[in-house]
Amino acid sequence: MNIKSRLIAMNFLQYAVWGAYLTSMGAYLVKVGLATDIGIFYAMQGIVSLFMPALMGIVADRWVPAQKLLGICHFLAAAFMGAAGFYAMSAGSAVQFGTLFPLYAMSVAFYMPTIALSNSVAYCVLSRAGLDTVKTFPPIRVFGTVGFICAMLFVDATGYQHTFAQFFVSGAIGLVLALYAFTLPECPVSSVGEKKSIAESLGLRAFTLFKQRKMAVFFIFSMLLGVSLQITNGFANPFITSFKEIPQFADTFGANHANALISLSQISETLCILLIPFCLRRFGIKKVMLMAMFAWVLRFGLFGAGNPGPGVWMFVLSMIVYGIAFDFFNISGSLYVDQETDSGIRSSAQGLFMMMTNGVGATIGTLGAQVVVNKFVYSQSTPLAQSHGWSTAWYIFAAYALVVTVAFALIFKYKHRPGTV
């Protein structure tokens, strides 16, 4: 198997681990009476992203080769995820937050660093093979999304999206990847002269960018938009599945196969990646970011207006616009940061961008979304009342995204030069 094929397999498994539970765990939590805790489960990903990737990066930089650390982290993540599955299986409907959450949290704490570690391994292996990472890596990374989709569809087809079995699926894939990672080509640790300081490794130097008004505004709005990132991952499946309790929607495909419907979002994400280079050169970062922000407005608004029956087309359209909402923000934002920072703090700036979006923003977003859902949905006693509550919640999220969009259009000053980001 050649280098590209090996890295394709790594990326496929890397994101299949995540896809096995990320979009379906909320539905399981609702089933076992932990609906009001969905937010903290998903917020944990953001919380650990504030420090674990940086800490594991220091370890990989100084002491343990990246491919071995990737294997170790996946083994630990799989072990804790498997333990969560065994506990959930033995507890049945009497699952307790105080036991399940710590096991899940430990798994996530070791999984989240592997996203950056898998990228580091790929860059290292491709560079040592004499290949251009800019041209070679993106087609390889697409198979990560394919892995995510395949895991989602498997969990949907087997009916595991509403049971503890999704944790076993994730743990099993993680264990396979842990073993596979140890067979990957060596990624040497940095020599003494190349070692970064702790401050550099943690990305602290990048905070000097806040002295520049343009970059400060960009990072602040990145955080504000990051609030939207995990809301549908945590709440879309419970929302769509809740229609099963309403007789006129009980037998619809969407209500019974929410994961399959949501997988259209990941398919759209894969396709929209291809539009980014053209859109950035043609429109510039401000207009591209505005497209992403308005796509979030549509993403939430269409959920509020749709249903899995006659209104299923709104759900499908919401899934399609997700590709623009996610890719045009995450990938385009990362490219903008790369273009606007000097080489000395470029890596730290990328870390800061991820911290503001997937760390601070996503954590605030999921916890805030839980408060809204608790108030308008889980405080209601009948399925129909809860359905109306869901619509209200989605409209509130859409209104928030719209306010951020308008504010960004007015405050962020940027003059595009054709042909540049």
Backbone torsions as a table, in degrees:
resi	resn	phi	psi	omega
1	MET	NA	127.7	-178.1
2	ASN	-76.8	173.1	-174.9
3	ILE	-58.6	-46.4	-178.3
4	LYS	-61.2	-43.5	-179.5
5	SER	-63.6	-38.2	179.8
6	ARG	-66.6	-39.6	179.3
7	LEU	-73.0	-31.6	174.7
8	ILE	-62.1	-44.1	178.7
9	ALA	-62.4	-41.1	179.1
10	MET	-61.7	-47.3	-179.3
11	ASN	-66.2	-39.4	178.5
12	PHE	-57.9	-49.2	-178.8
13	LEU	-69.6	-37.6	-178.6
14	GLN	-54.2	-46.0	-176.4
15	TYR	-91.8	-17.5	173.4
16	ALA	-66.5	-35.0	176.2
17	VAL	-55.5	-43.8	-177.6
18	TRP	-75.1	-44.3	-176.9
19	GLY	-63.3	-22.1	-178.1
20	ALA	-65.1	-24.9	-177.3
21	TYR	-135.7	-16.9	-169.5
22	LEU	-58.5	-44.7	-176.9
23	THR	-92.8	-7.1	-175.4
24	SER	-114.9	-14.3	-177.1
25	MET	-59.8	-36.2	179.7
26	GLY	-57.6	-41.1	-180.0
27	ALA	-64.1	-39.1	177.7
28	TYR	-65.9	-41.6	-179.1
29	LEU	-63.0	-37.6	175.8
30	VAL	-61.9	-42.6	-176.8
31	LYS	-62.4	-35.5	-176.8
32	VAL	-97.8	14.4	174.0
33	GLY	83.5	19.2	-179.9
34	LEU	-112.4	30.5	-177.4
35	ALA	-59.4	-36.3	-177.9
36	THR	-76.8	-2.0	179.5
37	ASP	-109.5	4.0	-178.9
38	ILE	-55.4	-42.5	-177.0
39	GLY	-57.5	-45.6	-177.5
40	ILE	-70.2	-33.0	176.2
41	PHE	-60.8	-46.6	-178.8
42	TYR	-76.9	-31.1	178.0
43	ALA	-65.3	-26.4	-178.5
44	MET	-59.0	-32.2	178.1
45	GLN	-62.7	-40.3	178.3
46	GLY	-70.9	-39.4	-178.6
47	ILE	-62.0	-49.4	-178.3
48	VAL	-70.8	-23.7	178.6
49	SER	-70.0	-13.4	178.6
50	LEU	-72.0	-24.6	-175.0
51	PHE	-140.0	-30.8	-174.3
52	MET	-64.9	-44.5	178.2
53	PRO	-59.4	-39.9	179.6
54	ALA	-66.1	-43.0	-179.8
55	LEU	-64.5	-44.7	178.2
56	MET	-67.0	-30.9	176.4
57	GLY	-64.1	-38.7	177.3
58	ILE	-64.0	-43.5	179.6
59	VAL	-61.2	-45.0	-179.7
60	ALA	-66.9	-33.9	-178.7
61	ASP	-71.8	-35.1	-170.0
62	ARG	-105.3	-37.2	-167.6
63	TRP	-128.1	-44.3	-172.8
64	VAL	-114.4	126.4	178.1
65	PRO	-53.3	141.0	-172.1
66	ALA	-56.3	-40.3	-176.4
67	GLN	-68.9	-32.2	177.8
68	LYS	-73.9	-41.2	178.0
69	LEU	-64.8	-35.3	175.1
70	LEU	-58.4	-45.0	179.2
71	GLY	-65.1	-41.8	-179.8
72	ILE	-63.5	-46.8	-179.6
73	CYS	-62.4	-41.6	179.6
74	HIS	-67.7	-35.8	178.1
75	PHE	-63.6	-45.0	179.8
76	LEU	-67.2	-42.2	178.5
77	ALA	-61.7	-42.4	179.9
78	ALA	-65.9	-38.9	-179.2
79	ALA	-63.7	-45.5	179.8
80	PHE	-69.8	-36.0	177.9
81	MET	-67.4	-39.5	176.1
82	GLY	-63.7	-39.2	178.1
83	ALA	-64.0	-39.2	176.6
84	ALA	-61.9	-40.6	178.3
85	GLY	-64.4	-43.9	179.5
86	PHE	-64.3	-41.0	177.9
87	TYR	-63.4	-47.4	-178.8
88	ALA	-61.1	-37.6	179.5
89	MET	-65.9	-43.5	-177.3
90	SER	-74.1	-30.9	-178.3
91	ALA	-80.7	-23.3	-179.8
92	GLY	63.5	-127.1	-179.4
93	SER	-84.4	-1.6	-178.4
94	ALA	-99.8	30.4	-179.8
95	VAL	-61.1	133.9	179.7
96	GLN	-107.5	134.2	178.7
97	PHE	-56.0	-42.3	-175.3
98	GLY	-62.5	-19.4	177.5
99	THR	-102.1	-46.4	-176.9
100	LEU	-66.7	-44.6	-174.3
101	PHE	-62.0	-46.0	178.9
102	PRO	-60.0	-38.7	178.6
103	LEU	-64.9	-44.7	177.6
104	TYR	-63.7	-43.1	-177.7
105	ALA	-61.6	-41.0	178.7
106	MET	-65.7	-38.1	177.7
107	SER	-62.7	-47.1	179.9
108	VAL	-63.2	-37.9	-178.9
109	ALA	-59.9	-34.0	179.0
110	PHE	-92.0	-20.5	178.4
111	TYR	-77.6	-45.2	-172.9
112	MET	-55.5	-39.5	177.7
113	PRO	-64.1	-22.1	-176.6
114	THR	-70.4	-19.4	177.6
115	ILE	-64.0	-48.2	177.7
116	ALA	-70.4	-38.7	-179.5
117	LEU	-63.7	-39.7	179.4
118	SER	-65.5	-36.2	175.2
119	ASN	-65.3	-42.3	179.9
120	SER	-62.3	-42.1	178.2
121	VAL	-61.9	-44.9	-179.3
122	ALA	-62.0	-47.1	179.9
123	TYR	-60.8	-43.5	-179.0
124	CYS	-63.0	-49.0	-176.9
125	VAL	-64.8	-42.6	179.7
126	LEU	-66.1	-42.2	-179.9
127	SER	-64.1	-42.3	-179.8
128	ARG	-69.0	-21.2	176.6
129	ALA	-88.3	0.6	178.6
130	GLY	78.0	22.9	-178.2
131	LEU	-101.8	150.4	179.1
132	ASP	-78.1	113.5	-176.0
133	THR	-65.5	-35.0	-178.4
134	VAL	-62.5	-39.5	-179.2
135	LYS	-85.7	-34.3	-171.1
136	THR	-87.4	-35.3	-172.6
137	PHE	-70.5	-45.4	-176.5
138	PRO	-52.4	-45.6	178.4
139	PRO	-63.8	-29.5	176.7
140	ILE	-70.7	-43.6	-177.9
141	ARG	-63.7	-28.8	178.9
142	VAL	-57.3	-32.5	-179.3
143	PHE	-69.7	-16.3	171.9
144	GLY	-65.5	-44.3	177.4
145	THR	-65.2	-36.9	176.7
146	VAL	-61.1	-42.0	177.8
147	GLY	-62.9	-40.9	178.2
148	PHE	-60.0	-46.9	-179.1
149	ILE	-63.7	-44.1	-179.1
150	CYS	-61.8	-41.0	178.9
151	ALA	-65.9	-41.4	177.3
152	MET	-58.5	-48.0	-177.1
153	LEU	-67.7	-35.3	177.8
154	PHE	-64.3	-46.0	179.4
155	VAL	-63.5	-36.1	177.6
156	ASP	-68.8	-47.9	-175.4
157	ALA	-64.9	-32.3	-178.7
158	THR	-86.8	-7.4	-178.1
159	GLY	80.2	9.6	-177.1
160	TYR	-75.7	-11.2	-175.0
161	GLN	-65.8	-15.2	179.1
162	HIS	-110.1	9.4	-175.8
163	THR	-130.7	172.1	177.6
164	PHE	-67.1	-15.5	-175.6
165	ALA	-60.4	-24.7	178.5
166	GLN	-61.3	-31.0	177.8
167	PHE	-68.2	-37.6	177.7
168	PHE	-66.1	-40.5	178.5
169	VAL	-60.6	-48.1	179.3
170	SER	-60.9	-45.5	-179.1
171	GLY	-63.7	-39.5	-179.4
172	ALA	-65.5	-44.1	178.3
173	ILE	-64.1	-40.4	179.1
174	GLY	-62.4	-38.6	178.6
175	LEU	-65.5	-42.0	176.9
176	VAL	-59.9	-44.7	-179.7
177	LEU	-67.2	-35.6	178.0
178	ALA	-59.1	-44.8	178.8
179	LEU	-68.9	-40.5	-178.8
180	TYR	-64.1	-37.7	-176.8
181	ALA	-59.9	-33.2	-179.0
182	PHE	-71.7	-11.8	178.3
183	THR	-95.7	-5.1	-178.4
184	LEU	-73.0	156.6	179.2
185	PRO	-55.7	151.1	-177.3
186	GLU	-64.8	136.2	172.8
187	CYS	-116.9	97.4	-173.5
188	PRO	-63.3	148.6	174.5
189	VAL	-73.1	161.4	-178.0
190	SER	-67.9	148.9	174.6
191	SER	-72.9	168.3	-177.0
192	VAL	-55.8	-40.8	-176.7
193	GLY	-70.5	-18.4	-176.2
194	GLU	-98.3	-7.1	-174.9
195	LYS	-65.2	138.1	178.1
196	LYS	-88.2	158.2	172.8
197	SER	-72.7	163.9	178.0
198	ILE	-59.5	-41.6	-179.2
199	ALA	-61.2	-40.9	179.3
200	GLU	-67.8	-42.2	-178.7
201	SER	-64.3	-33.1	179.2
202	LEU	-83.0	-3.1	176.8
203	GLY	79.3	17.4	-175.2
204	LEU	-69.6	-28.9	179.6
205	ARG	-62.6	-28.1	-176.9
206	ALA	-66.5	-19.7	180.0
207	PHE	-65.3	-15.2	174.9
208	THR	-64.7	-18.7	179.0
209	LEU	-65.1	-21.4	179.4
210	PHE	-68.6	-10.7	175.6
211	LYS	-73.5	-21.6	177.6
212	GLN	-91.2	122.7	-175.6
213	ARG	-56.9	-45.3	-176.8
214	LYS	-59.8	-45.3	-178.3
215	MET	-72.6	-35.9	178.2
216	ALA	-61.8	-45.1	178.6
217	VAL	-62.6	-42.3	-178.9
218	PHE	-62.1	-46.6	-178.3
219	PHE	-67.4	-37.4	178.7
220	ILE	-64.6	-42.9	178.6
221	PHE	-71.9	-28.0	174.1
222	SER	-61.9	-41.4	177.1
223	MET	-64.8	-44.8	-178.8
224	LEU	-63.1	-38.1	177.7
225	LEU	-76.3	-29.9	177.0
226	GLY	-60.9	-21.8	176.6
227	VAL	-56.4	-32.1	-176.0
228	SER	-80.9	-16.1	-166.0
229	LEU	-58.8	-46.5	-172.0
230	GLN	-99.5	-0.7	-175.0
231	ILE	-61.0	-47.7	-178.2
232	THR	-75.2	-27.3	175.3
233	ASN	-61.4	-39.8	-177.7
234	GLY	-83.2	-34.2	-168.5
235	PHE	-116.1	-12.4	-177.7
236	ALA	-64.1	-45.6	-177.9
237	ASN	-65.1	-49.4	176.4
238	PRO	-58.3	-37.2	179.6
239	PHE	-63.8	-53.0	-177.4
240	ILE	-65.1	-41.1	-179.7
241	THR	-65.4	-29.0	-177.7
242	SER	-62.0	-20.1	179.0
243	PHE	-67.5	-15.6	177.5
244	LYS	-63.2	-23.2	-178.4
245	GLU	-82.9	-7.0	178.8
246	ILE	-103.3	116.9	-171.7
247	PRO	-47.5	-43.5	-175.5
248	GLN	-69.0	-15.7	179.6
249	PHE	-113.7	-1.6	-171.1
250	ALA	-57.9	-35.0	-175.3
251	ASP	-101.6	8.3	-179.5
252	THR	-72.4	152.7	-178.2
253	PHE	-61.4	-45.5	-175.9
254	GLY	-61.6	-44.1	-178.4
255	ALA	-63.9	-28.6	-178.1
256	ASN	-98.5	-13.7	-179.3
257	HIS	-137.3	58.9	-177.0
258	ALA	-59.4	-40.5	-178.7
259	ASN	-62.0	-39.1	178.7
260	ALA	-63.6	-40.3	178.7
261	LEU	-66.7	-43.3	-179.2
262	ILE	-67.0	-27.0	-179.1
263	SER	-61.1	-21.2	175.7
264	LEU	-60.7	-28.2	177.7
265	SER	-62.8	-43.6	-179.1
266	GLN	-70.8	-34.1	176.2
267	ILE	-64.0	-43.7	177.1
268	SER	-61.4	-40.5	179.1
269	GLU	-58.9	-43.2	179.8
270	THR	-61.0	-42.6	-177.5
271	LEU	-73.2	-37.0	-176.0
272	CYS	-70.0	-21.9	176.4
273	ILE	-55.9	-36.1	-176.8
274	LEU	-68.3	-22.0	-178.1
275	LEU	-83.4	-18.1	-171.5
276	ILE	-60.1	-50.3	-178.4
277	PRO	-56.7	-44.3	-179.8
278	PHE	-63.4	-47.9	-176.0
279	CYS	-65.1	-38.5	178.8
280	LEU	-65.2	-43.8	-179.8
281	ARG	-68.6	-35.6	-174.8
282	ARG	-81.4	-40.9	-171.2
283	PHE	-112.3	-24.6	-177.7
284	GLY	88.3	164.6	-171.7
285	ILE	-64.0	-37.2	-176.2
286	LYS	-63.9	-48.6	-179.2
287	LYS	-67.4	-36.1	178.6
288	VAL	-65.7	-42.4	177.5
289	MET	-65.4	-37.1	177.0
290	LEU	-64.7	-37.1	175.3
291	MET	-59.9	-44.1	-179.9
292	ALA	-63.2	-43.5	-178.2
293	MET	-65.0	-43.1	179.0
294	PHE	-68.6	-30.7	176.6
295	ALA	-64.4	-34.3	175.6
296	TRP	-65.9	-37.2	176.6
297	VAL	-59.3	-46.9	179.3
298	LEU	-66.4	-40.8	-179.7
299	ARG	-54.0	-50.6	-178.3
300	PHE	-74.4	-42.9	-177.5
301	GLY	-62.3	-40.0	179.2
302	LEU	-67.9	-34.2	173.8
303	PHE	-62.4	-41.6	-178.9
304	GLY	-65.0	-33.5	-175.8
305	ALA	-91.7	-21.1	-172.0
306	GLY	-89.4	176.8	174.0
307	ASN	-157.4	164.5	-177.1
308	PRO	-78.7	3.3	177.6
309	GLY	-100.2	-117.2	179.5
310	PRO	-61.9	-24.2	-178.7
311	GLY	-95.4	16.9	-177.4
312	VAL	-65.4	-24.5	179.0
313	TRP	-62.0	-29.3	177.1
314	MET	-70.1	-37.5	175.1
315	PHE	-62.7	-45.2	-179.2
316	VAL	-61.9	-43.4	178.9
317	LEU	-64.7	-37.1	176.6
318	SER	-61.6	-38.9	178.4
319	MET	-66.7	-38.2	-178.1
320	ILE	-66.6	-43.5	-177.2
321	VAL	-72.0	-14.0	179.5
322	TYR	-60.1	-35.8	180.0
323	GLY	-57.7	-43.2	177.6
324	ILE	-69.4	-43.3	-178.1
325	ALA	-59.4	-43.4	-175.2
326	PHE	-83.4	-55.6	-174.5
327	ASP	-67.0	-45.0	-176.5
328	PHE	-65.8	-20.5	175.9
329	PHE	-90.1	-57.6	-173.7
330	ASN	-66.2	-53.2	-174.4
331	ILE	-75.6	-44.0	179.6
332	SER	-65.2	-39.8	177.5
333	GLY	-62.0	-40.8	178.3
334	SER	-64.1	-41.2	178.1
335	LEU	-65.5	-38.5	178.8
336	TYR	-63.5	-44.6	178.0
337	VAL	-60.2	-41.3	179.3
338	ASP	-62.1	-39.5	-177.6
339	GLN	-75.1	-30.3	-171.7
340	GLU	-96.1	-0.4	-179.9
341	THR	-119.6	150.4	179.5
342	ASP	-79.0	163.6	-172.4
343	SER	-61.1	-26.9	-177.0
344	GLY	-65.8	-28.5	-179.1
345	ILE	-125.4	16.2	-175.5
346	ARG	-61.4	-45.3	-179.9
347	SER	-66.2	-40.9	178.6
348	SER	-64.0	-37.1	179.7
349	ALA	-65.3	-38.4	176.6
350	GLN	-63.9	-39.3	177.4
351	GLY	-63.6	-38.7	178.4
352	LEU	-66.0	-40.6	178.1
353	PHE	-60.2	-44.6	179.3
354	MET	-67.4	-36.8	179.6
355	MET	-64.7	-42.8	-178.3
356	MET	-69.3	-35.8	-175.9
357	THR	-88.3	-63.8	-175.0
358	ASN	-81.8	-14.9	177.9
359	GLY	-95.8	-82.2	-175.6
360	VAL	-63.4	-52.5	-176.0
361	GLY	-61.1	-51.1	-176.9
362	ALA	-65.2	-34.7	178.8
363	THR	-66.0	-48.3	177.7
364	ILE	-60.8	-41.2	-177.5
365	GLY	-62.7	-47.2	-177.5
366	THR	-70.2	-38.8	178.1
367	LEU	-68.1	-41.3	177.9
368	GLY	-65.5	-40.8	179.1
369	ALA	-62.4	-36.8	178.8
370	GLN	-62.5	-39.6	178.0
371	VAL	-61.1	-44.6	-179.6
372	VAL	-64.3	-45.7	-178.8
373	VAL	-66.0	-40.5	178.2
374	ASN	-59.3	-42.5	-176.0
375	LYS	-69.5	-44.3	-172.3
376	PHE	-98.5	-19.1	-176.5
377	VAL	-111.5	-64.0	-171.2
378	TYR	-76.6	-4.4	173.4
379	SER	-85.0	-9.4	-178.4
380	GLN	-89.8	149.4	-173.7
381	SER	-100.6	-14.9	-178.6
382	THR	-118.7	149.9	179.9
383	PRO	-55.8	-39.3	-178.6
384	LEU	-67.3	-41.2	178.3
385	ALA	-65.8	-37.3	177.6
386	GLN	-65.9	-36.7	178.5
387	SER	-62.0	-43.7	176.8
388	HIS	-64.5	-35.8	178.0
389	GLY	-65.1	-39.3	176.9
390	TRP	-60.5	-44.7	179.8
391	SER	-58.7	-43.6	178.7
392	THR	-61.3	-43.9	-179.3
393	ALA	-61.1	-45.6	-179.0
394	TRP	-64.9	-36.8	178.0
395	TYR	-67.2	-34.2	176.3
396	ILE	-65.5	-43.3	177.9
397	PHE	-63.3	-39.6	178.7
398	ALA	-64.2	-41.5	179.6
399	ALA	-63.5	-40.6	177.3
400	TYR	-60.5	-47.9	-179.5
401	ALA	-61.5	-35.9	179.6
402	LEU	-67.5	-41.3	177.9
403	VAL	-61.6	-43.8	178.3
404	VAL	-62.2	-40.3	179.9
405	THR	-61.4	-49.8	-178.7
406	VAL	-64.0	-43.4	-179.7
407	ALA	-62.7	-42.1	179.1
408	PHE	-63.1	-42.1	-179.8
409	ALA	-61.0	-35.3	-176.8
410	LEU	-85.2	-33.5	-170.6
411	ILE	-95.9	-40.2	-175.9
412	PHE	-76.8	115.9	-178.9
413	LYS	-98.3	123.9	-178.6
414	TYR	-157.0	129.2	177.0
415	LYS	-109.6	117.9	-175.3
416	HIS	-81.8	135.8	172.4
417	ARG	-105.8	114.8	-177.1
418	PRO	-48.6	135.5	179.5
419	GLY	93.8	-8.4	178.8
420	THR	-115.8	170.8	175.5
421	VAL	-72.7	NA	NA
